[in-house]
Structures are given as C-alpha cells and as structure tokens.
Amino acid sequence: MPTSTKDTRIVTEGPEKLLGIRNMSLGVPRTSGNDTWSFDPGDRRQQIGSIYHPDDSYTFLRTKANPDAVDELLRYVSTPKGSGLWETRPRQEEDEPTHCPGSVDGLNGLWFSPSLLDLYIDVLHYLAEARMGEDRHVSFPLIGRRGVHNLDRPRGYAHWPVVHVVRGKNEDKTFREEVADLNGDAAYGFATEREAPQNYQMKEVDLLRELQVPPLVVDEREWHVGSDELRDAVDFLVPFTLIHEYHGPVMEMD
C-alpha cells in the first residue's frame, strides 16, 4: 500500500519566536454567553519571549543579597529628619529600633528588606537597558508567590535568588559589571529618583554606597544556552494554562 504523505502535525510554527497559541490547532472552546475561555502563556514564557531572538545566545544567572551587606546594615540605625532626609549612626547596645519596609517616626533599624531588594533589581534593569540596549535583560524571582502581599514577605526574602536572563554574546560579563557597580553614580542617580520624595530605602542605599559594600552578589553557577536550545526548553517545559471565567448572574442558595 502507498505511504500517506499527509502532514499530520498538530503544531506548525516558524523558528523566529517562541511557541504561541495562534499557531497551535487546539480546538479552543469558543466564548459564548456568560462563559469566557482563554489561554495564559505564563509570566516566564512572556518574559523570555520578550527578549528572544533566533540569532542570539543567552545566559541565565542568579543574584541575591550580599551577606556582607545584610550583616553591615544591621549594625546601624537611622532617624528621619524630614524632607526625606535621614540621620544614620552605628547601633548602640541600648537601642531598640523598629525594622519595617518604610519608616517610623522614631528609631529605624537598617536592614536588607524585600523592598530594598526590589529597588536594586530595578536599578539593574535600568543599567542593563542603558549599557546593553532594550530587550536584553529580564528577571524573575526563583521562588514565586501566591496570596502573599508585598509587605508580608519574610525577612529573609532578600536571600532568595532572583533569576536573570541576558541576551547577547559576552553580555553576561556586562551584567556582572553592572552588579558590581550598584554603588556607582549611575545606579545611585536612578535609585535617588526612584525613591523620591519619601526616600524610604535611601538610608540603606546611602550607607552601602558610603561603605562601598556591594548590595548584591552573583552566584557562580550560570547557564549559557543557544537560541534553539532555549526555545525548546521553554516550549516543552513551560505550559500554557486554560482559563475559564463566568460573567453571568450569581444564584444564591438558601
């Protein structure tokens, strides 16, 4: 019997981007009445897809709070002086400071809060765009959250790794230089603008800059990957999610 040459592939796709819903024949239920159906590609697929280019290479790295910075900050306290200014001094044995993401009117204990980590990650994105160009760097926490408010993140959150994806040959070296330069003028200028006018995190930023203690460190482990391998990894390991939403009236049962 003759062999069929009919193409039985379900998925057809070009090599220029990550897999998308539009080029898959999935038989998605149609939206009708009060029911809406949709696909969520997921944050990781969207982030990596936003910088993906088939002719480039990629490096995955991880950063976290520098343990020396964490320890050093705990040795200081600060008092707000108004207009976003702070008076910082070494902590004394009799001090009873408050550690919070923002500030209190009294004595504030300096610490590497989750909000401070957020600030330094934002600074890294700013430096990456300035030095490497647009669409060259994305990041995401290695440990995601569900039902956890920003202000409810645990004190040790800054120790949890953040994953960074950098596009371009040798740009991982540029990224490492950016991490080492978080106390530099460009980084400080961005942090100052980002924190104004409350300047909640500037007491920590100012101290680490003054002491020249690097805020973040880069893990030794990293992953260098070509575009084809990265595309396969995402398309086979990062699933889509089918979402159903009902928008009709709600019937209450007695």
GIHU-V810456 format. One line per field, one symbol per residue. ss: DSSP state (a for helix, b for strand, c for the rest). psi: psi as a letter, one per 40 degrees, with the letter a starting at -180 (. if undefined). burial: # if it has 16 or more other ideal C-beta (glycine too) atoms within 10 Angstrom, else .. Layout:
ss: ???
psi: ???
burial: ???
This chain:
ss: ccccccccccbcccccccccaaabcccccccbccbbbbbbccaaaaaaaaacccccbbbbbbbbbcaaaaaaaccbbbbbbbccbbbbbbcccccccbccccccccbbbccccaaaaaaaaaaaaaaaaaaaccccbbbbbccccccccaaaccaaaaaccbbbbbbcccaaaaaaaaaaccccaaaaaaaaaaaccccccaaaaaaaaaaccccbbbccccbbbbaaaaaaaaaaacccbbbbbbcccccccc
psi: iihhehhehdhhiieeiihiddfhgefhhihibehhiihheiddddddddehheeiiihhihiihhdddddddeeiiihheifeiihiiihideigihhidbiidbhhhiigiddddddddddddddddddeiifehiiiidhiihehideeiidedeehihhhhhhiheeddddddddefeeiddddddddddeiedfdedddddddddefhhdiihidhihhiiddddddddddehiihhhhhheaihhhh.
burial: .................##.....................#..##..##.##....##########..##.##..#####.....#.#..#.....#.....#....##############.##.###..##...####.............#...##.#.#######..##.###.##.###...##.##..##...###########...######........#..##..#...#................
